[in-house]
Amino acid sequence: MLFEPNVDLAPFNTLALPGRAARYLAISTANQLADGELATARRFILGGGSNLVLSGDFDGLVLHMAIPGKRLVGEDAEAWYIEAGAGENWHDFVQWTLAQGWPGLENLSLIPGTVGAAPIQNIGAYGLEVGELLHTVSAWDFEKRAFFAFDRSICRFAYRDSLFKQEGWHLNGRIAITAVVFRLPKVWQPRLRYAELAQELAARQIATPSAREVANAIIAIRQRKLPDPAVTPNAGSFFHNPVVDAARAAELATSHPTLPRYPQPDGRVKLAAGWLIEQAGWKGKALGPVGMYEKQALVLVNRGGANGADVKRTMAAVQHDVRAKFGVNLTPEPIFL
């Protein structure tokens, strides 16, 4: 295998944090992963770098998943089955499915990252999580030295969570996702329960939107609220929306009646982390070169020259102030390397 030594990872993470990999290899075919030399290396599996905080240099091997390809692999009376390689850009893939006439993923438009990383985080937005439409995940297991297909039913999808995170496979480099198959139902209904989306469509005078119109509305909303990583380095939503029990949510609603709350199927209540952060005084506030974005308090941004330590310092300060004001703990979404 032809590894690249001492590779700068700043271009490969959307926070543009400095760090170098002792060895680097771009993976363009699944069969590359079966090479025995990779099995014994200390590994990190890199996707689009949009959910990553680099703490510094990595004294190991970075495998950058760049497997391309997207195709219809099956169809029945109820659904289309579409496969995409792990290295496909997520947003481009979603727009491609819509262009082919296969709706369903439109609410996840403009989410950064790759197809292979989407199941790990169980990405979600505007009332849809990717796990709901996922059929199978294909992956290479470095420990067992074999390819496996993980059916949706065993992926243990939850809010921003999955089997791949719960088992720590995304951090220890044991599993490398190579492709994902999605099941997109032929009977389509728009998901419009988020008020912000409904308002955007109403402003466009669209009463019965198509999937493309839903996608366009979501793209416009996200572009207004979120910074372009190419202009202002960021990792998207930096903290999970905290989930608390119903009693705690009721207490918070009494003292803070405008706090957005979202009841969950298990009886708990999800709180809006961005609102908590803004009320704690962090919207647009910075600590050195790192701060929370002025248009969306949930987004942590690198205003220039930041490193991993700067990110951790600002993260800790935000967590402290939210905990002090609301008694709620915030958990970061990105992984730390």
N, C-alpha and C positions, 0 to 999 in steps of 0.2 A: 504494500500500500504506500502511496506517495503522500506522506503527511507534510503539511506546511508547518514549519516551526515558528514560534514566537509571533503569533498573529494578533494584530490589534483588533479587539472586539468592539470598540466604540461604534463602528458603522453597523454593527449587528444587534444593537439594542436601542430601542426608541427613546430611552432617556439619555442616550449619548454619553454614558458614563465610561470612564477609562478603565482599561483592563486588558491583559494579554493572555492568550492561551499558549501553553507550552507546545501543544500540537493541535492542528486543525485539519478536518477533512470534510469536504462537502459530499453528501450522500445523494446521488442522483438516481440510483436503482436500489431496490430492496435487497438484491443479492449481495451487494457490497457488505451488508451488515453481517453476513455469514462468515466473513474472513476471520480465521482464528486469531489473528493478531489483535483484533478489537476486543476479544473476549476477556483478556487479562488486563486491559488498560483501565485506568481510572477515567471515567467518562462523564460528560455532560451532554445531554441531547438538546440541541438548540433549534427552535422554530423560527418565528419571525422576530423574537426578541422584544415583543410588545408587552410582555408580562414578567419582566426580568429586572432585578436590581443587581448590578455588578458591584461586588464589594472590593474588587481589586483584581490581581492576576489569578489565573487558574492554572495550577501546576498539574495539568492532566490533558486529556484529549477531548476537544469539542467536536462533536459530530453534528454538522449543520444539515438538517433534513431539507433536501431540495428536490424530492421526488415529484416529477410533474405528472400531468395526465388527468383528464376528466371525461367520463363517458357514461352513457346509459347501459347498464348491465342487465336489466330485466324490467319486466312490466307484467302486471296482472290486471284484473278487472278493477281493483281498488287503488292501485298506486304505481308510481314509477320508482325504480331503484337506480340511483345515480352514484357512481364511484368517483372519488377524487384522490389524487396522490397527496401525500402528507405535505409536500412543499408548495402546493397551490396556495396562492394568496386568497384569504377567506372572502374578502369583499368582491374580488373579481369572480370568484366561483359562484357566489350568490347571484351576481348580476348575470352570469352566463346561464344559470338555471332558469332565470326569469325570461331571458331571451329565447330559450328553447321551448317556452310554454309550460314549464314545470314550477308552479308557484309553491310557496310554503315557507321559504327561508327569508322572505323579504323584510321581516321585522328585525333581522340580524344584519342588515346592510350597514356598511361602513365601520364595522368592528374590525380593528386591526389584528394582524396575526395571520397564521397559516391554518389550513384545514386540519393538519395533524395535531395541532395544539388545541383545537376547539373542544374535543371531548375531555381532555384532561381537566380543564377549568369548567367544563359544562357552561360555555359562554351563554349569556342571555341578555335580552333587552326588550323593552316594550311588550312584555307579556308572553315572551317565548324563550325557552331554553333549548339549546341544540340537542340535548339528550332526548327530547320529545320526538324528534324526527330522525334520529339516528337508527340505523339498522344493524350494522356490524362495524367493528374496528379491527383492522388487520395490523399485526405487530410482530416484531422479532423479539424473542426472549433471549437475552445474552446468557443467562444462567442455564437455561434448558437447551440452548442452541437449537431453537426450532421456531418456525412461524406459527402463530395462533390467530384465530378469529374470535374476537370477543363479541358475543351477542349482546344486544342492548339490555336484555334482562339480567345480565350478570355485571353490568358496568356500574351499578350502585350510584346512579346519578342523583344528586341533590343540589341544593343551592350552591353554585360555584364549586362543586365538588364531584368527585367520581372515584371509582375503584383505583384509578391510576394515581390519584393524589393520596387516597387513604392508605395505600400500600407503600407510599414513598417512592414509587418507581420513577416518577418524574425527576426526583432529586438524585437518586443513586445510579441512574443510568441503566437500570436493568432492562427496561422495556423501551423499544423505539417503535412508535406508530408509523406505519408505512402507507396506509390508505384507509379511507373511511367510505362506507356505503350509507347513503341516506334514503329513507323511504318517504316519498312525498305523495300524500293522498290525492287522488284525482278529484274528489269532492272538496272544493276549497271554500273556506269562509275567512274573511279578513278578521284579524285580531286587533280590535280598536278600543280595548277597555282602558288604555292609558289616556287620561284627559288631555295631555299635551299633544298626543297624536291626533285625537279627535278634533282638537282646536285647530291644528295645522290643516287638516283636511277641510274643515269648515271654512277656514280663511281662503282656501283654494276653490271653494264652492263645489266640493266633490261629496255627494251624498252617498253614492254606492261605488266605492273605489275599487279599481283593479289592483292586482298584486303589484304591478309596476308603479301605480300611483301611491300605494302604501310605501313602497321602497323610496320613491322620490321624496315623499314627505319626511320620512325618517332621516334620509340623507341630509335634507335641509335643516332639520332640527339639530342633528349632531354637528353639522358644520357651524351653526350659529353658537353652539354651547361649548364645543370642544376644540382645543388647539390642534393644528396640524403638526405632527411630530417633526416633520421636515423643517418647520419654522421655529416651533417652541418644543423642544424635546420633552416628552412625557410618556407615561405608561397607561394612559386612560384612567379609568376609575381606580383609585389607589387603595381604597378601603372597601371591605364588604359592608353591605347594609346589615347592621346588627339585628339579630332576631332574639326577642325577649319573651318571657312568659306573659300571659294575658294580664295578670295582676300588676306586673311591673309596667306594662304598656298603659294600663288604666291610670296608674299613679302619675306617669309622665304626661298623659293627656290632661289630667287635672291641672297640673302646674304649667303645662305648655300646650295649650289647646290647638295651636296651629301646626304642631308637629305632624308631618305626614306619617300615616300608619297603614300597614297592609296586612290584614289577617291572613294567616297561613292555614293550610288544610289540617295541620296537626294541633291547631288551637293557639299556637304562638302567634306573635305579631312581629312583622318586619318593620324596622324604622329606617327613615331616610338618612343615611350617613352624611350626605352633602348638606342637609339642613342642620344637622347637629354641628358639623364643622363650621358652617357659616355663622350660626348663633354663638359659637365659641370664639368668634372674632378672627377666624383664619382665612376667610375669603379674600383673595388678593394680597394676603400677608406673606412675607418671606422671612426666612432665617438664613442669612447669608445668600448663597446662590440658589437656594431651593425654597419654593413656596407653593401655596395653593392658588390655582388659577382664578383670575378675577371674574371670569364669567361662569365658573362652575367650581365650587369649593371642594368637590370630591376629587378633582384632578391635581395631582402633584406635578410640578413642572421644574425643569432645570433651566434657570435663567442665564446660564453660561458658566462653564468651567467647574461644574459640580463634580464630586466623586461620590462613591458609595457611602462614605462616612457622613457626608453632608445630607444625603437622603435620609439616613437612619436618624440623624439628629432632628431634622424637621418632623419626621414621622413620629418620633417619641414625644416631641413637644405638642403636636396636634392631639395625640392620644391622651396625654396628661390633661390638657385643657378640656377636652370633651368629657373625660372621666370626672374631672373636678366639678364641672357644671351640671352634668346629667347623671352621673353614676353609671355610665355605659362604656363598655370597653370596645374599642375599634380594632379590627384585625386586618392587616394588610392583605391585598389580593396578590401582588406579585410574589414570585419566588426570589430568594436571595442566593447568589452564588459567590 
